[in-house]
Amino acid sequence: MWKCLGAILPRYLAAIYNVCLREGVFPKRWKKARIIPIVKPGKEVSDDVGKYRPVSLLDSGGKVLEKFLINRINHHVYSKGLMNENQFGFRPQKSTVEAAMAIKIFVHESLEAGEVMALIRLDVQMAFDTAWWPGILKELKESKCPKNLYNLTQSYFTQRTA
Protein backbone atom coordinates (compact mmCIF):
# COMPACT_ATOMS: atom_id res chain seq x y z
CA MET A 1 0.00 0.00 0.00
CA TRP A 2 2.80 2.46 0.92
CA LYS A 3 4.58 1.71 -2.33
CA CYS A 4 1.42 2.48 -4.30
CA LEU A 5 0.79 5.62 -2.26
CA GLY A 6 4.32 6.79 -3.01
CA ALA A 7 3.73 6.26 -6.72
CA ILE A 8 0.32 7.98 -6.73
CA LEU A 9 0.88 10.80 -4.23
CA PRO A 10 4.64 11.23 -3.77
CA ARG A 11 4.41 14.86 -2.61
CA TYR A 12 1.77 14.03 -0.01
CA LEU A 13 3.86 11.19 1.38
CA ALA A 14 7.03 13.31 1.36
CA ALA A 15 5.15 16.07 3.18
CA ILE A 16 4.06 13.65 5.93
CA TYR A 17 7.62 12.45 6.52
CA ASN A 18 9.11 15.95 6.29
CA VAL A 19 6.72 17.19 8.99
CA CYS A 20 7.60 14.22 11.22
CA LEU A 21 11.33 14.89 10.73
CA ARG A 22 11.09 18.66 11.10
CA GLU A 23 8.80 18.62 14.17
CA GLY A 24 10.45 15.59 15.81
CA VAL A 25 7.22 13.62 16.13
CA PHE A 26 6.85 9.88 15.61
CA PRO A 27 3.10 9.23 15.19
CA LYS A 28 1.69 6.99 17.91
CA ARG A 29 -0.13 4.84 15.35
CA TRP A 30 3.18 3.99 13.70
CA LYS A 31 4.69 2.81 17.00
CA LYS A 32 2.11 0.08 17.54
CA ALA A 33 3.74 -3.28 16.81
CA ARG A 34 2.18 -6.60 15.99
CA ILE A 35 4.02 -9.44 17.77
CA ILE A 36 4.57 -12.62 15.77
CA PRO A 37 6.10 -15.64 17.59
CA ILE A 38 8.69 -17.45 15.44
CA VAL A 39 9.93 -20.90 16.47
CA LYS A 40 13.71 -20.98 16.88
CA PRO A 41 15.52 -23.47 14.61
CA GLY A 42 15.99 -26.86 16.28
CA LYS A 43 13.39 -26.14 18.97
CA GLU A 44 10.29 -27.18 16.98
CA VAL A 45 9.42 -30.16 19.23
CA SER A 46 10.08 -28.40 22.55
CA ASP A 47 7.25 -27.42 24.90
CA ASP A 48 9.38 -24.63 26.39
CA VAL A 49 8.00 -21.14 25.89
CA GLY A 50 11.60 -20.02 25.25
CA LYS A 51 11.50 -21.83 21.90
CA TYR A 52 9.80 -18.79 20.43
CA ARG A 53 11.51 -15.64 19.31
CA PRO A 54 9.04 -12.76 19.31
CA VAL A 55 9.32 -10.57 16.25
CA SER A 56 7.57 -7.22 16.36
CA LEU A 57 6.25 -5.88 13.10
CA LEU A 58 5.82 -2.14 12.93
CA ASP A 59 3.41 -0.40 10.61
CA SER A 60 5.05 0.20 7.21
CA GLY A 61 4.83 3.96 7.67
CA GLY A 62 6.71 3.60 10.96
CA LYS A 63 9.39 1.40 9.42
CA VAL A 64 10.07 4.03 6.77
CA LEU A 65 10.27 6.84 9.35
CA GLU A 66 12.48 4.63 11.55
CA LYS A 67 14.85 4.16 8.60
CA PHE A 68 14.95 7.92 7.94
CA LEU A 69 15.74 8.52 11.62
CA ILE A 70 18.49 5.89 11.71
CA ASN A 71 20.08 7.23 8.53
CA ARG A 72 20.10 10.80 9.84
CA ILE A 73 21.51 9.82 13.24
CA ASN A 74 24.18 7.72 11.51
CA HIS A 75 25.09 10.69 9.33
CA HIS A 76 25.43 12.87 12.45
CA VAL A 77 27.53 10.27 14.29
CA TYR A 78 29.84 9.52 11.35
CA SER A 79 30.25 13.15 10.24
CA LYS A 80 31.34 14.11 13.77
CA GLY A 81 33.71 11.12 14.04
CA LEU A 82 31.82 9.78 17.06
CA MET A 83 31.63 6.08 16.13
CA ASN A 84 34.14 3.77 17.80
CA GLU A 85 35.92 1.67 15.17
CA ASN A 86 35.56 -1.40 17.42
CA GLN A 87 31.77 -1.18 17.28
CA PHE A 88 30.38 -4.16 15.39
CA GLY A 89 26.72 -4.77 14.69
CA PHE A 90 24.19 -2.02 14.07
CA ARG A 91 26.64 -0.59 11.53
CA PRO A 92 26.95 -0.87 7.77
CA GLN A 93 29.70 -3.33 6.74
CA LYS A 94 30.53 -4.04 10.41
CA SER A 95 28.39 -7.07 11.27
CA THR A 96 29.06 -9.78 13.80
CA VAL A 97 30.67 -11.83 10.99
CA GLU A 98 33.32 -9.11 10.63
CA ALA A 99 33.78 -9.14 14.42
CA ALA A 100 34.37 -12.91 14.35
CA MET A 101 36.90 -12.51 11.53
CA ALA A 102 38.73 -9.74 13.43
CA ILE A 103 38.96 -12.04 16.48
CA LYS A 104 40.23 -14.91 14.32
CA ILE A 105 42.98 -12.75 12.84
CA PHE A 106 43.93 -11.35 16.27
CA VAL A 107 44.12 -14.86 17.82
CA HIS A 108 46.10 -16.23 14.87
CA GLU A 109 48.64 -13.38 15.01
CA SER A 110 48.93 -13.64 18.81
CA LEU A 111 49.50 -17.41 18.70
CA GLU A 112 52.16 -16.99 16.00
CA ALA A 113 53.90 -14.41 18.23
CA GLY A 114 53.78 -16.84 21.18
CA GLU A 115 51.57 -14.55 23.24
CA VAL A 116 49.20 -15.71 25.96
CA MET A 117 45.64 -14.48 25.66
CA ALA A 118 42.20 -14.77 27.17
CA LEU A 119 38.94 -14.32 25.34
CA ILE A 120 35.78 -13.07 26.97
CA ARG A 121 32.60 -13.21 24.92
CA LEU A 122 29.56 -11.06 25.60
CA ASP A 123 26.29 -11.80 23.82
CA VAL A 124 23.68 -9.13 24.34
CA GLN A 125 20.28 -10.62 23.75
CA MET A 126 17.32 -8.45 22.83
CA ALA A 127 19.59 -5.44 22.43
CA PHE A 128 16.83 -3.03 21.42
CA ASP A 129 14.46 -4.18 24.17
CA THR A 130 17.15 -3.88 26.84
CA ALA A 131 18.73 -0.65 25.58
CA TRP A 132 18.69 2.09 28.19
CA TRP A 133 16.76 4.76 26.34
CA PRO A 134 17.58 7.62 28.76
CA GLY A 135 21.27 6.88 28.18
CA ILE A 136 20.80 6.95 24.41
CA LEU A 137 19.02 10.30 24.65
CA LYS A 138 21.77 11.63 26.94
CA GLU A 139 24.45 10.61 24.41
CA LEU A 140 22.50 12.21 21.56
CA LYS A 141 22.23 15.45 23.51
CA GLU A 142 25.93 15.44 24.48
CA SER A 143 26.92 14.79 20.86
CA LYS A 144 24.98 17.90 19.84
CA CYS A 145 22.54 15.87 17.76
CA PRO A 146 20.15 18.16 15.87
CA LYS A 147 17.14 18.97 18.06
CA ASN A 148 14.60 17.59 15.59
CA LEU A 149 16.38 14.20 15.54
CA TYR A 150 16.67 14.20 19.33
CA ASN A 151 12.95 14.97 19.64
CA LEU A 152 12.05 12.34 17.04
CA THR A 153 14.11 9.73 18.90
CA GLN A 154 12.48 10.69 22.19
CA SER A 155 9.06 10.46 20.53
CA TYR A 156 10.01 7.08 19.05
CA PHE A 157 10.88 5.72 22.51
CA THR A 158 7.67 6.84 24.21
CA GLN A 159 4.20 5.29 24.14
CA ARG A 160 5.28 2.13 22.32
CA THR A 161 2.62 -0.58 22.31
CA ALA A 162 2.18 -4.08 21.05
Buried (B, 14 or more C-beta within 10 A) or exposed (E): EEEEBEEEEEEEBEEBEEEBBEEBBBBEEBBBBEEEEEEEEEEEEEEEEEBBEEEEEBBEBBEBBBEBBEEBBBEBBEEEEEEEEEEBEEBEEBEEEEBEEEEEEEEEEEEEEEEEEEEEEEEEEEEEEEEEBEEBBEEBEEEEBBEBBBBBBBBBBEEBEE
